[in-house]
Amino acid sequence: YELPNKPISNLSKGNMQKVGIIQMVLNEGDLYLFDEPTDGLDKESIELFIDDLFKLSNEGKTIVISTHKRSIYSKLKPKIYKFEDGICNEKKRKT
């Protein structure tokens, strides 16, 4: 992920998202939670992020993503849960 050489307080929204993703990659865990992680990212950064998630998934890590952009994550073949009016409905995976 490319970042400009600036203080963090002067970074754009997209670059702040990249900082958060870099922190995630550097701190190993078993569970990763994201809320709209691709918001503000350019296409190249989204592809890098999806590749990172794919690697984590292949390592058996649990990844939870809250998003309105489901199609971005199709490479991961996610299990999708839709929350509507406080009710959770599991959707079938597309194969």
ChimeraX attribute file (.defattr): number of C-alpha atoms within 10 A of each C-alpha:
attribute: neighborCount
match mode: 1-to-1
recipient: residues
	/A:1	12
	/A:2	8
	/A:3	13
	/A:4	10
	/A:5	8
	/A:6	8
	/A:7	7
	/A:8	12
	/A:9	7
	/A:10	11
	/A:11	16
	/A:12	13
	/A:13	12
	/A:14	17
	/A:15	20
	/A:16	17
	/A:17	19
	/A:18	23
	/A:19	17
	/A:20	13
	/A:21	19
	/A:22	13
	/A:23	11
	/A:24	15
	/A:25	14
	/A:26	8
	/A:27	7
	/A:28	11
	/A:29	11
	/A:30	11
	/A:31	11
	/A:32	14
	/A:33	12
	/A:34	14
	/A:35	11
	/A:36	13
	/A:37	18
	/A:38	21
	/A:39	14
	/A:40	16
	/A:41	17
	/A:42	11
	/A:43	10
	/A:44	9
	/A:45	19
	/A:46	19
	/A:47	15
	/A:48	13
	/A:49	20
	/A:50	17
	/A:51	14
	/A:52	15
	/A:53	20
	/A:54	18
	/A:55	13
	/A:56	19
	/A:57	15
	/A:58	11
	/A:59	10
	/A:60	11
	/A:61	16
	/A:62	14
	/A:63	15
	/A:64	14
	/A:65	15
	/A:66	13
	/A:67	15
	/A:68	10
	/A:69	10
	/A:70	11
	/A:71	8
	/A:72	13
	/A:73	16
	/A:74	13
	/A:75	11
	/A:76	14
	/A:77	11
	/A:78	18
	/A:79	12
	/A:80	15
	/A:81	13
	/A:82	11
	/A:83	10
	/A:84	8
	/A:85	5
	/A:86	7
	/A:87	8
	/A:88	10
	/A:89	11
	/A:90	10
	/A:91	11
	/A:92	10
	/A:93	10
	/A:94	9
	/A:95	6
